[in-house]
Amino acid sequence: MDRNKIFGLEIPESDVEKREVIDRMAMELQGDQLIQVIETMKVPYLTVQMRDYMVDEQLPKMDSQEFQFLVKAQENNGVLSKKETKEAGITPYSFNKFIKKYRLKEIVRGIYIFPNKSIDGLYLFQKQYSKAVVSHETALYYLGLNDVLPKEKIMSLPRNYKMTQLYTTKDSTTNYRTVYPASEWNSGKKGVFIIYRENDPIRVVGNRPIPETQIRKIDSGYGNLIRVTSMERAIADILSTRWEVEDEIKEVALRRYFEQESLNRNRLRRIANQQKVLKELDEWLLKLKL
């Protein structure tokens, strides 16, 4: 019997020492004693977990809205939205009070960050636009198919999305974010540039539909999970004749893909065919003898 699963604990099997502690407690303590131990340990444990977000030394009462506010902060690495807090049972009045008390910064309308947290542009953009996916050369980097993180990070939105909405809405530009149509930033490129403070520019482009099967969740480098296209989709995207990218990047990506244990030639060809770049893929595979 795996007591870790019964107690809802996510302790890996490799962590033998911790699992043995759980087993000993379960065997040696009676039910009411075990519950008492858990209740006694709960406050100091949660205080440690939430210390990055607390302004008082004492944890708020666990049945309070302020406690739920801190729980959401800890779950979301210090980034909160009005929508999420409302769903957690926090009233708009209380949320506004907590914004002042904890000195949250409003990055864009309705999305806030704790003052001791770094601004993670990719994560924040995806939090605001749920269909946004890191793609092309930037995806190659996060997937280990390229060693160089492009200065312009690429983010895809569906082609039918009205890009003008990104820079014409009232709150598109704030104290922490600036938005330009690409024609104003770089006349040779399409799309929209989003620049979060202390971040490299994000270039938002239109793309063919990206199904969930072609999306992976990867750490952004700031401790946040971001949505990134799969290896096969990233390769297909950069092979498009409509996309300008150096041949060296294509070669490195393909060679590294075929070194992966998880490589799937049939899946790569299927996605390339869906993206109408199967001809380009076959030419590169022949050229590289892959």
Long-range contacts (C-beta under 8 A, 24 or more apart in sequence): 49-74, 50-74, 52-78, 52-114, 52-116, 53-78, 53-102, 53-114, 55-101, 55-102, 65-89, 65-90, 65-91, 65-94, 66-94, 66-98, 69-94, 69-95, 69-98, 73-114, 77-117, 77-222, 77-223, 77-224, 78-113, 78-114, 78-116, 78-117, 79-111, 79-112, 79-113, 79-114, 79-117, 79-120, 79-123, 79-124, 79-127, 79-224, 80-104, 80-111, 80-112, 80-113, 81-110, 81-111, 81-112, 81-127, 82-110, 83-110, 105-176, 106-174, 106-176, 107-174, 107-176, 107-177, 107-196, 108-171, 108-174, 108-176, 108-177, 109-171, 109-174, 118-198, 118-222, 119-176, 119-196, 119-197, 119-198, 119-199, 120-199, 120-220, 120-221, 120-222, 120-224, 121-153, 121-194, 121-195, 121-196, 121-199, 121-200, 121-202, 122-153, 122-155, 122-202, 122-220, 122-226, 123-220, 123-222, 123-224, 123-225, 123-226, 124-196, 125-155, 125-194, 125-196, 125-202, 125-204, 126-155, 126-226, 126-227, 129-157, 131-157, 131-158, 131-161, 132-156, 132-157, 132-204, 132-227, 133-207, 133-210, 133-215, 133-227, 133-228, 133-229, 134-226, 134-227, 134-228, 134-229, 135-205, 135-207, 135-210, 135-228, 135-229, 135-233, 135-234, 135-237, 136-205, 136-229, 136-234, 136-237, 136-238, 136-243, 136-245, 137-238, 137-245, 137-249, 138-228, 139-228, 139-229, 139-233, 139-234, 139-237, 140-234, 140-235, 140-238, 140-249, 140-253, 142-218, 142-226, 142-228, 143-216, 143-218, 143-228, 143-230, 143-231, 143-234, 144-256, 145-231, 145-234, 145-235, 145-252, 145-253, 145-256, 145-257, 146-249, 146-252, 146-253, 146-256, 147-252, 151-200, 151-201, 152-193, 152-200, 152-201, 152-202, 152-203, 153-200, 153-201, 153-202, 153-203, 154-202, 154-203, 154-205, 155-194, 155-202, 155-203, 155-204, 155-205, 156-204, 156-205, 156-206, 156-207, 156-210, 156-229, 156-237, 157-204, 157-205, 157-206, 157-207, 158-206, 158-207, 158-209, 159-206, 159-207, 159-208, 160-206, 161-206, 163-191, 163-192, 163-204, 163-206, 166-192, 166-194, 166-204, 167-192, 207-237, 208-274, 208-275, 214-271, 230-271, 231-257, 231-260, 231-262, 232-257, 232-264, 232-267, 232-268, 232-271, 232-272, 233-271, 233-275, 235-268, 235-272, 235-281, 236-268, 236-271, 236-272, 236-274, 236-275, 236-277, 236-281, 237-275, 239-272, 239-275, 239-277, 239-280, 239-281, 239-284, 240-275, 240-276, 240-277, 240-280, 241-277, 241-280, 250-284, 251-284, 251-288, 254-284, 254-285, 254-288, 254-290, 255-288, 255-290, 258-290
